Amino acid sequence: MRQRPRRRWSARARIVPFVSALVSTLGAGTVGAASPEPGGGGAPEGARSTGASTGGSAAAVPDGGEAVGPAVVRVSWQQALDRARSRNPSAVVAALEIDRADALVREARAGWLPVFSGNGSYTRLDSARTFGGMVTTPADQWNGNLQLVVPIVAPTAWANDWHAGDNQRIVSATEADVRRQLASAVGRAYLTVLLQHRQVEVAARARDNARAHYDYAHTRLGIGLGNGVDDARAEQELRTDEAQLKNAETALVRAQSALAILLSEESLVDASDDVNLTAPLAESPGLEEARARRTDVRALEARRAATQNLLHDDWVYYAPTLLAQAQAFRQTQTPLAPGKGWQATVVLSIPFYDGGLRYGIRKERQASEAEARTQLEAALRQVSVEVRTALRVVANSDESLGSARAAAVAATTAARLADRAYRAGATTNLEVVDAERRARDAESQVAFAEDAARQARLDLLLATGAFP
């Protein structure tokens, strides 16, 4: 019985040198080597570079194979915004609406400008008409005249011109707000692509760590020093990480597809650079900027001004109109009609009763003005809430990112120590698997925290009207 401990100690003495040899040959694949420690806490100035992401491109590169998958177009942050502004259907249609509003202004202005026109006619009768042997109506008759119509007093036409200009300003403000909303969607899609690149990078690193651990456990089992439980556990962790890597690559392709749709591209669109978003961190300047710069507020202000002008200009339905007409003509001369001449007319029109139309118009415009005023006041209150909320979210996101990075450092250290303990024979690989999972989850939380910090800054820029 006393010899058994010496035999176990003797076997352990033989295992340790072999384990040391395995450590030296397989140590390059350990958690400590494959999982660099993340940086310190603080507000992110930009996302990590996407070009170094392992397996992070849309065209995945299998082990020992060639690149496969859909082609991608790589664009920078500014290029994405510019392409969306010039190619997205919503932005194009909004720009065309401005051209349409310009045309409507010209149409309305034509209502109070002079109109000069001319016309001619020719008539053939079956025979000339005579009376007492005198031709009163020739068989061939022709007529030509020039007519000038000058609106001298045309209040309704003037008001239509003014209101068309108001509508033009509304359309211009709306187009700017459409570009803001589009830029917001493009920015969020671009940041999502960066996030998915980080997720692919984290999943690939976890897969590499699990593969190194599985190779080590399987080698030990092959030479009779390990056990089947450790080998099966290591393989399960490897296959799980491989599946998560493929899921992350799928999510990346979907994010690239969403960005391509916003940019109206025929191929997938990938992010080619980091994003450095700077936003004001003072509340009062933020509120002032928001009220002065936000396009949605300016659109509502333009709409309210237009409804106020409509309400103030309802006097035109009570005002008289004065129209002058001048006509010069030349025609077939007859004994009863001259061959040429001219005539002038001045027409004064005074509306006394129109069946209640103008009263209904005034009531409708009062309701529209009240609606526009209510919407503008609600928007200003919402701007104040959004700015204050965004400021707090930015601060909380920065603190959360710092904590997530510190947790990732601790988890990476724990995984490295657990791997060393297992290779030294002090523990089973259950601790290694658990530590690797925690390290992978911690790195994923860092990626999510980085994305949350970028999204928070984008929200603050949108809330203050500083973006795009």
C-alpha positions in Angstrom: 0.0 0.0 0.0 2.9 2.4 0.7 4.3 1.9 -2.8 1.1 3.2 -4.6 1.8 6.9 -3.8 5.4 6.5 -5.0 4.1 4.9 -8.3 1.6 7.8 -8.8 4.4 10.3 -8.0 6.7 8.5 -10.4 4.0 8.7 -13.2 3.4 12.3 -12.5 7.1 13.0 -12.7 7.1 11.3 -16.1 4.1 13.4 -17.3 5.4 16.8 -16.3 8.3 16.9 -18.8 5.9 15.8 -21.6 3.4 18.4 -20.6 6.1 21.0 -20.7 7.0 19.9 -24.2 3.4 20.2 -25.3 3.2 23.6 -23.8 6.2 24.7 -25.8 4.8 23.3 -29.0 1.1 24.3 -28.6 1.6 27.4 -26.4 1.2 29.7 -29.5 -2.5 28.8 -29.6 -3.3 29.5 -25.9 -5.8 31.9 -24.8 -3.2 34.3 -23.6 -1.6 34.5 -27.1 -4.8 34.6 -29.1 -6.7 37.0 -26.9 -4.9 40.4 -26.6 -6.0 42.4 -23.7 -8.4 45.2 -24.5 -7.6 48.8 -23.9 -8.4 50.8 -20.9 -11.7 52.5 -20.2 -13.0 55.9 -21.3 -15.0 57.4 -24.1 -14.2 55.8 -27.5 -12.9 58.1 -30.2 -13.7 55.6 -32.8 -14.3 51.9 -33.6 -11.5 49.4 -33.8 -10.2 48.9 -37.3 -12.3 46.4 -39.3 -9.5 45.4 -41.6 -7.8 43.3 -39.0 -10.9 41.3 -38.1 -10.3 37.6 -38.5 -12.9 36.2 -40.8 -14.6 39.6 -40.7 -15.2 40.1 -44.4 -18.3 39.2 -46.3 -16.2 36.9 -48.4 -15.3 34.3 -45.8 -12.0 32.4 -46.2 -12.3 28.8 -45.1 -9.3 26.9 -43.8 -7.1 26.0 -46.8 -9.6 27.4 -49.3 -10.0 30.4 -51.4 -12.3 33.4 -50.7 -15.9 32.8 -51.4 -19.1 34.8 -51.0 -20.7 37.9 -52.4 -18.7 40.8 -53.7 -18.6 43.8 -51.5 -18.0 47.6 -52.1 -16.0 49.2 -49.3 -16.9 52.8 -48.5 -15.8 55.3 -45.8 -18.2 57.0 -43.5 -18.4 60.2 -45.6 -18.7 58.3 -48.8 -21.6 56.4 -47.4 -23.4 59.6 -46.5 -22.6 61.2 -49.9 -23.8 58.1 -51.8 -27.0 57.9 -49.9 -27.7 61.6 -50.5 -27.2 61.3 -54.2 -28.6 57.8 -54.9 -31.2 56.9 -52.3 -34.7 57.1 -53.8 -36.1 59.1 -50.9 -33.4 61.8 -51.2 -33.8 61.9 -55.0 -37.6 62.3 -54.8 -37.3 65.0 -52.1 -34.9 66.9 -54.3 -37.3 66.6 -57.3 -40.1 67.9 -55.0 -38.2 71.1 -54.7 -38.1 71.4 -58.5 -41.8 70.8 -58.5 -42.4 73.5 -55.9 -40.4 75.9 -58.0 -42.7 75.2 -61.0 -45.8 75.7 -58.9 -44.5 79.1 -57.8 -44.2 80.1 -61.5 -47.6 78.8 -62.2 -49.1 80.8 -59.3 -47.2 84.0 -60.3 -48.7 83.8 -63.8 -52.1 84.5 -62.3 -51.3 88.3 -61.8 -49.0 88.8 -64.7 -50.2 90.2 -68.1 -51.4 87.7 -70.7 -50.9 88.4 -74.4 -52.4 86.1 -76.9 -53.5 86.0 -80.6 -55.9 83.9 -82.6 -57.3 83.6 -86.1 -60.1 81.9 -87.9 -61.3 81.2 -91.4 -64.9 80.4 -92.4 -66.3 79.1 -95.7 -70.0 79.4 -96.4 -71.9 77.5 -99.1 -72.7 80.9 -100.7 -72.6 84.6 -99.9 -75.5 86.1 -98.2 -77.1 89.1 -99.9 -79.7 91.6 -99.1 -81.2 93.9 -101.7 -78.6 92.9 -104.1 -75.8 93.8 -101.7 -73.5 91.1 -100.2 -73.8 91.3 -96.4 -71.9 88.1 -95.6 -69.2 86.9 -97.9 -68.7 83.2 -98.6 -65.1 83.4 -97.4 -64.5 85.1 -94.1 -61.4 85.4 -92.0 -60.6 87.0 -88.7 -57.5 87.7 -86.7 -57.0 89.5 -83.4 -54.4 90.2 -80.7 -55.6 90.4 -77.1 -53.9 91.8 -74.0 -55.2 91.1 -70.5 -53.7 93.0 -67.6 -54.8 92.2 -64.0 -54.7 95.6 -62.3 -56.0 94.5 -58.9 -55.9 90.7 -58.4 -55.7 90.0 -54.6 -56.5 86.3 -55.0 -53.7 85.8 -57.6 -51.3 87.7 -55.4 -52.1 85.5 -52.4 -51.7 82.4 -54.4 -48.2 83.5 -55.4 -47.3 84.2 -51.7 -48.6 80.9 -50.6 -46.8 79.0 -53.3 -43.6 80.6 -52.0 -44.5 79.4 -48.5 -45.0 75.9 -49.9 -41.7 76.1 -51.6 -40.0 76.9 -48.3 -41.9 74.0 -46.6 -40.7 71.6 -49.3 -37.1 72.8 -49.0 -37.2 72.3 -45.2 -38.8 68.9 -45.6 -36.1 67.8 -48.1 -33.5 68.8 -45.6 -35.3 66.7 -42.9 -35.5 63.8 -45.3 -31.7 64.0 -45.8 -31.3 64.1 -42.0 -33.4 61.0 -41.5 -31.6 59.2 -44.3 -28.2 60.1 -42.8 -29.4 58.8 -39.5 -30.4 55.5 -41.0 -27.1 55.2 -43.0 -25.1 56.1 -39.9 -26.8 53.5 -37.8 -26.4 50.9 -40.5 -22.7 51.8 -40.9 -22.1 51.4 -37.1 -23.9 48.1 -37.2 -21.5 46.9 -39.8 -18.6 47.9 -37.6 -20.2 46.1 -34.6 -20.6 42.9 -36.6 -17.0 43.1 -37.7 -16.0 43.2 -34.0 -18.4 40.3 -33.3 -16.8 38.2 -36.1 -13.4 39.1 -34.7 -14.3 38.0 -31.2 -15.9 34.8 -32.5 -12.9 34.0 -34.6 -10.5 34.5 -31.7 -12.7 32.3 -29.5 -12.7 29.6 -32.2 -8.9 29.7 -32.5 -8.5 29.4 -28.7 -11.0 26.5 -28.6 -9.2 24.8 -31.5 -5.8 25.1 -29.7 -7.3 23.7 -26.6 -9.0 20.8 -28.5 -5.7 20.0 -30.3 -4.0 19.8 -26.9 -6.7 17.7 -25.3 -6.9 15.3 -28.3 -3.1 14.9 -28.4 -3.1 14.0 -24.7 -5.8 11.5 -25.3 -4.0 9.9 -28.2 -0.9 9.3 -26.2 -2.8 7.9 -23.2 -2.3 10.8 -20.8 -5.8 12.4 -21.2 -9.3 11.2 -20.9 -12.4 11.1 -23.1 -14.4 13.6 -21.1 -11.8 16.3 -21.6 -11.5 15.5 -25.2 -15.3 15.6 -25.8 -15.7 18.8 -23.8 -13.0 20.5 -25.8 -14.5 19.4 -29.1 -18.0 20.6 -28.0 -16.6 24.0 -27.2 -14.8 24.1 -30.6 -17.9 23.2 -32.6 -20.0 25.7 -30.6 -17.5 28.5 -31.3 -17.4 27.5 -35.0 -21.2 27.8 -35.2 -21.1 31.2 -33.4 -18.5 32.4 -35.9 -20.8 31.4 -38.8 -23.7 33.2 -37.2 -21.6 36.3 -36.7 -20.6 36.2 -40.4 -24.2 35.8 -41.4 -25.2 38.9 -39.3 -22.3 40.8 -40.9 -23.6 40.0 -44.4 -27.1 41.1 -43.4 -25.8 44.4 -42.0 -23.8 44.9 -45.2 -27.0 44.2 -47.2 -29.0 46.8 -45.2 -26.3 49.4 -45.8 -26.3 48.5 -49.6 -30.1 49.0 -49.8 -29.8 52.5 -48.2 -27.0 53.4 -50.6 -28.9 51.9 -53.6 -26.0 49.7 -54.5 -26.2 46.4 -56.4 -23.5 44.7 -54.3 -23.0 44.4 -50.5 -21.4 47.5 -48.9 -18.8 47.2 -46.2 -17.3 49.8 -43.9 -13.8 50.7 -44.7 -12.8 53.0 -41.8 -13.4 53.8 -38.2 -15.8 56.5 -37.1 -14.8 59.4 -34.9 -17.9 61.1 -33.6 -17.6 64.2 -31.5 -20.6 65.8 -29.8 -21.2 68.7 -27.5 -21.3 67.7 -23.9 -22.9 70.9 -22.5 -26.7 71.0 -22.1 -27.5 74.6 -22.8 -25.5 75.0 -26.1 -27.0 71.7 -27.2 -30.5 73.0 -26.7 -29.8 76.2 -28.5 -28.2 74.4 -31.5 -31.1 72.0 -31.7 -33.7 74.7 -31.9 -31.7 76.6 -34.5 -30.3 73.7 -36.6 -32.6 70.7 -36.5 -34.3 70.3 -39.8 -37.5 68.8 -38.4 -38.0 71.8 -36.3 -37.3 74.1 -39.2 -39.8 72.2 -41.3 -42.5 72.6 -38.6 -41.6 76.3 -38.3 -42.0 76.7 -42.1 -45.4 75.0 -42.0 -46.6 77.1 -39.1 -45.5 80.3 -40.9 -47.4 79.1 -44.0 -50.6 78.5 -42.1 -50.3 81.8 -40.4 -50.0 83.5 -43.8 -52.9 81.7 -45.1 -55.0 82.8 -42.2 -53.9 86.4 -42.5 -54.6 86.5 -46.2 -58.2 85.5 -46.1 -59.1 89.2 -46.8 -58.5 88.5 -50.5 -61.8 86.7 -50.7 -63.5 89.9 -49.7 -61.5 92.3 -52.0 -62.6 93.4 -55.4 -60.7 92.6 -58.6 -60.0 94.9 -61.5 -59.1 93.6 -64.9 -58.2 95.5 -68.1 -58.5 94.0 -71.6 -57.4 95.5 -74.9 -58.0 93.9 -78.3 -56.9 94.8 -81.8 -58.5 92.9 -84.7 -58.5 92.6 -88.5 -61.2 90.7 -90.4 -63.2 90.4 -93.6 -64.9 93.7 -94.2 -68.6 93.8 -94.8 -71.1 96.6 -95.2 -72.0 96.0 -91.6 -68.6 95.3 -90.0 -65.3 97.2 -90.4 -62.1 95.4 -91.6 -60.0 96.5 -88.7 -60.3 98.1 -85.3 -59.6 97.9 -81.6 -61.5 97.8 -78.3 -60.6 98.2 -74.6 -62.5 97.0 -71.6 -62.1 97.4 -67.8 -63.9 94.9 -65.6 -64.5 95.5 -61.9 -65.7 92.5 -59.9 -66.9 92.8 -56.3 -67.8 89.6 -54.3 -70.9 90.2 -52.2 -72.0 86.7 -51.4 -70.3 83.4 -52.3 -72.6 80.9 -50.5 -70.4 80.9 -47.3 -67.2 79.6 -49.1 -64.8 82.2 -47.6 -66.2 81.6 -44.1 -65.5 77.9 -44.4 -62.0 78.6 -45.7 -61.2 80.9 -42.8 -62.4 78.2 -40.3 -60.3 75.6 -42.0 -57.2 77.8 -41.9 -57.7 78.5 -38.3 -57.7 74.8 -37.5 -54.6 74.3 -39.7 -52.7 77.1 -37.9 -53.6 75.7 -34.5 -52.4 72.2 -35.5 -49.1 73.6 -36.9 -48.6 75.6 -33.7 -49.3 72.6 -31.5 -46.9 70.3 -33.5 -44.1 72.9 -33.3 -44.5 73.4 -29.5 -44.5 69.6 -29.0 -41.4 69.2 -31.2 -39.5 71.8 -29.2 -40.4 70.0 -25.9 -39.3 66.8 -27.5 -36.0 68.3 -28.6 -35.3 69.4 -25.0 -36.0 65.8 -23.7 -33.9 64.2 -26.5 -30.9 66.4 -25.9 -30.9 65.9 -22.1 -31.5 62.1 -22.5 -28.7 61.8 -25.1 -26.2 63.6 -22.8 -26.9 61.2 -20.0 -26.8 58.2 -22.3 -23.4 59.3 -23.6 -22.0 59.5 -20.0 -23.5 56.2 -19.0 -22.2 54.5 -22.2 -18.7 55.7 -21.6 -18.7 54.4 -18.0 -20.2 51.1 -19.2 -17.5 50.8 -21.9 -14.8 51.3 -19.3 -16.3 48.6 -17.1 -16.7 46.2 -20.0 -13.1 46.6 -21.0 -11.9 46.1 -17.4 -14.0 42.9 -17.3 -12.6 41.7 -20.5 -9.0 42.2 -19.2 -9.9 40.2 -16.1 -11.7 37.5 -18.1 -8.7 37.1 -20.5 -6.3 36.9 -17.5 -8.5 34.2 -15.9 -8.7 32.2 -19.1 -4.9 32.4 -19.5 -4.3 31.2 -15.9 -6.9 28.4 -16.3 -5.2 27.2 -19.4 -1.8 27.2 -17.8 -3.2 25.3 -14.8 -4.7 22.7 -17.0 -1.6 22.2 -19.0 0.3 21.8 -15.8 -2.1 19.1 -14.7 -3.5 21.0 -11.8 -7.1 21.1 -13.0 -9.4 19.6 -15.6 -10.4 21.4 -18.8 -13.8 22.2 -17.3 -12.3 25.3 -15.8 -10.6 26.1 -19.1 -13.8 25.8 -21.1 -15.7 27.9 -18.6 -13.0 30.6 -18.5 -12.8 30.7 -22.3 -16.6 31.2 -22.5 -16.4 34.0 -20.0 -13.5 35.6 -22.0 -15.5 35.4 -25.2 -18.6 36.8 -23.6 -16.6 39.6 -22.1 -15.1 40.5 -25.4 -18.6 40.5 -27.0 -19.7 42.8 -24.3 -16.9 45.2 -25.1 -18.0 45.2 -28.7 -21.6 45.9 -27.7 -20.4 48.6 -25.3 -18.3 50.3 -28.1 -21.3 50.2 -30.4 -23.5 51.6 -27.7 -21.1 54.5 -27.1 -20.9 55.3 -30.8 -24.7 55.1 -31.1 -25.1 57.4 -28.1 -22.9 60.0 -29.7 -24.8 59.7 -33.0 -28.0 60.2 -31.1 -26.6 63.3 -29.4 -25.5 64.7 -32.7 -28.9 64.1 -34.2 -30.7 65.6 -31.2 -28.6 68.8 -31.4 -28.9 69.1 -35.1 -25.2 68.8 -35.7 -25.5 65.7 -37.9 -25.3 65.4 -40.8 
